[in-house]
Amino acid sequence: DKLQKCEVSSKDEIGELVTAFNELIDRVAELEEKRRAFVSDASHELKTPLSIIKLLSDSLIQTENPDPQFLREFLTDMNEEVERLTRIIQRLLDLTKMDQSHTNMNVEVVSVTALAGEVCEKLKPLAENKQINFIYTRPDDDLMMPIDRDSMTEAIYNIADNSIKYTENGGTVKLELLRDLGNILIRISDSGIGIPKEEIQKIFDRFYRVDKARARDTGGTGLGLSIAMDAVKLHGGYIEVSSEEEKGSTFTIVLPFESGTPAAPEDALIQESVT
Ligand code: ADP
């Protein structure tokens, strides 16, 4: 609140400088507001599981000679909340890492074909648990490109993990790797519950969940997609989403493959097309 805008009183260079200064102040205020909202959201998300643990432990303390069945149920619930806290904290750490990654990125030329295959292997057991038909379509050759292995793995993992989470038992999840003009496309589609049209723009926001209760049941934190988006943006790419309720969703990670490929315009980071 110390920074104050100046009045523009001349049209010369000083006037231009003052205008630029004022714009900078707006930007700082905007960033500060985002940071404040983030800290407040994060604290709130951490508080919920803690309150539940407190409630359950208070009640255990007050119960004399609780029967073993009762004890087990309470401890199981507390254990789940601890796991939830751990998940949120891990994701918060991932986000901070990503914030610094412009300088910390460990870029090497790797095969995206192999990397996507590794992510699929990791997710296979989750898909099998739900009898989901999980298909990886890969090109014949290794698509080599310079990427930061960890953050790209995380991006693909988070999106494909969602596809499995938000698809009913027995559904289908597909991961396709394609080359399109100067881009590599990693397309993950599912036959799941879909996303209401008006929510599509919001799902990349930190902590945003379309259905809080359902996301809670599936262990969601509302951070997975914002981490994926940060990671893809760090690679100069963007994510496209199309979805239809009760039919399914398609997320496409678009990565510029050849240098000089124009990246998406700023306002097209999320290109939605409802098919
Ligand atoms: P979460 O940890 O809750 O899954 P994300 O940031 O990964 O958080 O996703 C945000 C929200 O977007 C989810 O809570 C869910 O409502 C919605 N969502 C993401 N992926 C899908 C999908 N494949 N199908 C339907 N809804 C999805």
Residues whose N, C-alpha, C, O or C-beta is under 5 A from the ligand:
A	BS01	ADP	N162 S163 Y166 G192 I193 G194 I195 I203 Y208 R209 V210 D211 A215 G220 T221 G222 L223 G224 L225 S226 S249
